[in-house]
């Protein structure tokens, strides 16, 4: 029996969200705080067709003591011909993480595709400027894969010592990663961006910043990039991926 999706499911259906059922085929504990789960797609990739894009995400539905609970996750290594992909979970306390910790082959989970999208920067930048953390790592990797010839500088906020072992798809000839241990509210990352990013974004019209951290940090940095550095709206792609606990 599927998860009752409540009013959120009704709204997504009205917005033409498409529902699918994914089946677990395997799982890997990448680090103590990060888990990869493989799936068959229930027809998702065939339905997506040419609309499959970098950073593409789906909404998974979890049962939280009888209440619907949904979270978004980025597709990892989708293979359209086989109808397979993986999802990666930055683990913490919560319903979604608990599900991922216990996922076994044969388990199923319902998903909705609605709201995902990606607009390629035009003109293409000379360098990708990327700001993220373990929750947005799958999207970061898909972005790096989509632009294999572009150099990139990545500011990557970490919360655990083992985050240095996360599978960032770095090409040492083209990519530079600057790891930033998280402070209690993300201020360390904000300070590093203010100190270091302007030198790499001297031309606001050609710079391109992709940003996905916790909601509050993302909002702060988006305002800084737009108002202080003068980057046009179309040169900043930002999305708050999660909310820090109060």
C-alpha positions as CSV (number, residue, x, y, z in Angstrom):
1,X,0.0,0.0,0.0
2,X,1.4,3.4,-1.0
3,X,1.9,6.4,1.2
4,X,-1.1,8.8,1.4
5,X,0.4,12.0,0.0
6,X,-2.1,14.4,1.6
7,X,-2.6,18.0,0.4
8,X,0.9,18.2,-1.0
9,X,0.2,15.3,-3.3
10,X,-3.0,16.9,-4.4
11,X,-1.3,20.1,-5.3
12,X,1.5,18.3,-7.2
13,X,-1.1,16.4,-9.2
14,X,-2.9,19.6,-10.1
15,X,0.5,20.9,-11.2
16,X,0.8,17.9,-13.5
17,X,3.3,16.0,-11.3
18,X,3.9,12.5,-12.6
19,X,4.0,9.6,-10.1
20,X,6.3,6.6,-10.2
21,X,7.3,3.7,-8.0
22,X,11.0,3.0,-7.6
23,X,12.4,-0.4,-6.5
24,X,15.6,-0.8,-4.5
25,X,18.2,-3.0,-6.1
26,X,21.2,-2.4,-3.8
27,X,22.8,0.0,-1.3
28,X,26.3,1.1,-0.3
29,X,27.4,2.9,2.9
30,X,29.8,5.4,1.4
31,X,30.8,7.0,4.7
32,X,29.2,6.7,8.2
33,X,27.0,9.7,7.2
34,X,26.4,9.2,3.5
35,X,24.6,6.3,1.8
36,X,23.9,5.5,-1.9
37,X,20.9,3.5,-2.9
38,X,20.3,2.0,-6.4
39,X,16.9,1.7,-8.0
40,X,14.9,0.6,-11.0
41,X,12.9,3.6,-12.1
42,X,9.4,2.4,-12.7
43,X,9.4,4.0,-16.1
44,X,10.7,7.4,-15.1
45,X,13.6,7.8,-17.5
46,X,11.6,6.6,-20.5
47,X,8.9,9.2,-19.6
48,X,11.5,11.9,-19.1
49,X,13.0,11.4,-22.6
50,X,14.8,14.5,-23.8
51,X,13.8,16.4,-20.6
52,X,16.5,14.5,-18.6
53,X,18.9,17.2,-17.4
54,X,21.8,18.0,-15.0
55,X,20.7,18.3,-11.4
56,X,17.4,16.6,-12.1
57,X,15.6,15.7,-8.9
58,X,12.5,13.8,-7.8
59,X,10.3,13.9,-4.7
60,X,10.3,10.8,-2.6
61,X,7.4,10.0,-0.3
62,X,8.0,8.6,3.2
63,X,5.5,7.5,5.9
64,X,6.0,9.5,9.1
65,X,3.7,7.7,11.6
66,X,0.9,7.8,9.1
67,X,1.6,11.3,7.8
68,X,3.1,12.0,4.4
69,X,6.7,13.3,4.4
70,X,8.4,14.2,1.1
71,X,12.0,15.1,0.3
72,X,13.8,15.9,-2.9
73,X,16.8,13.9,-4.2
74,X,19.0,14.3,-7.3
75,X,19.3,11.4,-9.8
76,X,22.7,9.9,-9.8
77,X,24.1,8.2,-12.9
78,X,20.7,7.6,-14.7
79,X,20.9,4.9,-17.4
80,X,17.9,5.5,-19.6
81,X,18.3,2.3,-21.6
82,X,18.3,0.2,-18.5
83,X,15.8,2.3,-16.4
84,X,18.2,2.6,-13.5
85,X,19.8,5.2,-11.3
86,X,21.0,5.8,-7.8
87,X,20.1,8.4,-5.1
88,X,22.5,9.5,-2.4
89,X,21.4,10.4,1.1
90,X,23.3,12.7,3.5
91,X,22.3,11.0,6.7
92,X,21.0,12.7,9.8
93,X,18.1,12.2,12.2
94,X,14.9,12.0,10.3
95,X,12.3,9.8,8.5
96,X,14.1,9.9,5.1
97,X,17.5,9.0,6.5
98,X,16.0,6.2,8.5
99,X,14.4,4.8,5.4
100,X,17.7,5.0,3.5
101,X,19.7,3.3,6.3
102,X,17.3,0.3,6.2
103,X,16.7,0.1,2.4
104,X,17.1,-3.4,1.0
105,X,16.7,-4.9,-2.4
106,X,13.0,-5.3,-3.3
107,X,11.9,-2.4,-1.2
108,X,9.7,0.2,-3.0
109,X,9.1,3.9,-2.6
110,X,6.8,6.2,-4.4
111,X,8.1,9.4,-6.1
112,X,6.7,12.4,-7.9
113,X,8.4,14.4,-10.6
114,X,7.4,18.0,-10.7
115,X,9.3,21.3,-10.4
116,X,12.7,20.1,-11.5
117,X,14.5,22.1,-14.2
118,X,17.8,23.4,-15.4
119,X,18.6,26.4,-17.6
120,X,22.0,26.2,-19.1
121,X,24.0,29.4,-18.7
122,X,24.3,31.3,-22.0
123,X,26.9,32.3,-22.9
124,X,28.8,29.5,-21.2
125,X,31.1,30.7,-18.5
126,X,34.8,30.3,-18.5
127,X,34.7,28.7,-15.1
128,X,31.9,27.2,-12.9
129,X,31.7,28.7,-9.4
130,X,29.9,26.1,-7.3
131,X,28.9,26.3,-3.6
132,X,27.4,23.3,-1.9
133,X,27.6,20.6,0.8
134,X,27.0,16.9,1.1
135,X,23.2,17.3,0.6
136,X,23.8,18.9,-2.8
137,X,26.8,16.7,-3.8
138,X,24.8,14.6,-6.3
139,X,23.7,17.8,-8.1
140,X,27.3,19.1,-8.0
141,X,28.6,16.0,-9.6
142,X,26.0,16.0,-12.3
143,X,26.9,19.6,-13.1
144,X,30.6,18.8,-13.4
145,X,29.7,15.8,-15.7
146,X,27.5,18.1,-17.9
147,X,30.4,20.5,-18.5
148,X,33.5,18.3,-18.9
149,X,35.6,20.9,-20.5
150,X,35.0,23.8,-18.0
151,X,37.3,24.5,-15.1
152,X,35.5,24.8,-11.7
153,X,36.1,26.1,-8.2
154,X,33.9,24.4,-5.6
155,X,33.4,25.6,-2.1
156,X,32.2,22.5,-0.2
157,X,30.8,22.9,3.3
158,X,31.6,19.9,5.5
159,X,30.0,18.7,8.8
160,X,31.9,15.5,9.6
161,X,35.5,14.4,9.3
162,X,34.5,11.7,6.9
163,X,33.0,14.2,4.5
164,X,36.5,14.5,3.0
165,X,36.0,11.0,1.7
166,X,32.8,11.8,-0.2
167,X,32.9,11.1,-4.0
168,X,33.3,14.5,-5.5
169,X,34.1,14.0,-9.1
170,X,37.1,16.1,-9.3
171,X,39.5,16.3,-12.3
172,X,42.7,17.6,-10.7
173,X,43.6,19.3,-14.0
174,X,40.4,21.4,-14.1
175,X,38.8,21.4,-10.7
176,X,39.7,23.1,-7.4
177,X,37.8,22.2,-4.2
178,X,37.9,24.5,-1.1
179,X,36.5,22.6,1.9
180,X,34.9,24.7,4.6
181,X,34.0,23.2,8.0
182,X,30.5,24.3,8.9
183,X,30.0,26.7,11.8
184,X,26.8,26.5,13.8
185,X,24.8,28.6,11.4
186,X,26.9,28.5,8.2
187,X,28.7,31.8,8.8
188,X,32.1,30.3,8.0
189,X,31.0,29.5,4.4
190,X,29.5,33.0,3.9
191,X,32.7,34.6,5.1
192,X,34.8,32.4,2.8
193,X,32.6,33.3,-0.2
194,X,32.8,37.0,0.5
195,X,36.6,36.8,0.8
196,X,37.4,34.5,-2.1
197,X,34.7,34.5,-4.8
198,X,34.9,38.1,-6.0
199,X,38.3,37.6,-7.5
200,X,36.8,34.8,-9.7
201,X,33.7,36.8,-10.7
202,X,35.3,40.1,-11.9
203,X,32.9,40.2,-14.9
204,X,29.3,39.8,-13.6
205,X,27.9,39.3,-17.1
206,X,30.0,36.2,-17.8
207,X,30.4,34.7,-14.3
208,X,28.2,31.8,-13.3
209,X,27.5,30.6,-9.8
210,X,25.6,27.5,-8.9
211,X,24.6,27.5,-5.2
212,X,22.7,24.9,-3.0
213,X,23.2,24.9,0.7
214,X,20.9,25.2,3.7
215,X,18.0,27.6,3.1
216,X,19.2,30.4,5.3
217,X,22.8,30.3,3.9
218,X,21.5,30.1,0.3
219,X,19.3,33.1,0.8
220,X,22.2,35.1,2.3
221,X,24.6,34.2,-0.4
222,X,22.1,34.8,-3.2
223,X,21.5,38.3,-1.9
224,X,25.2,38.9,-1.7
225,X,25.9,37.7,-5.3
226,X,23.0,39.7,-6.8
227,X,23.2,42.9,-4.8
228,X,26.8,43.3,-3.7
229,X,28.6,41.6,-6.7
230,X,26.0,42.6,-9.3
231,X,25.5,39.2,-10.9
232,X,22.4,39.2,-13.2
233,X,19.6,36.8,-12.1
234,X,20.3,34.4,-15.0
235,X,23.9,34.0,-13.9
236,X,23.0,32.7,-10.4
237,X,21.3,29.3,-10.0
238,X,20.4,29.0,-6.3
239,X,18.2,26.6,-4.3
240,X,17.9,26.0,-0.5
241,X,18.3,22.3,-0.1
242,X,17.5,21.9,3.6
243,X,16.6,23.8,6.8
244,X,19.0,24.0,9.7
245,X,17.5,22.9,13.1
246,X,16.7,25.8,15.4
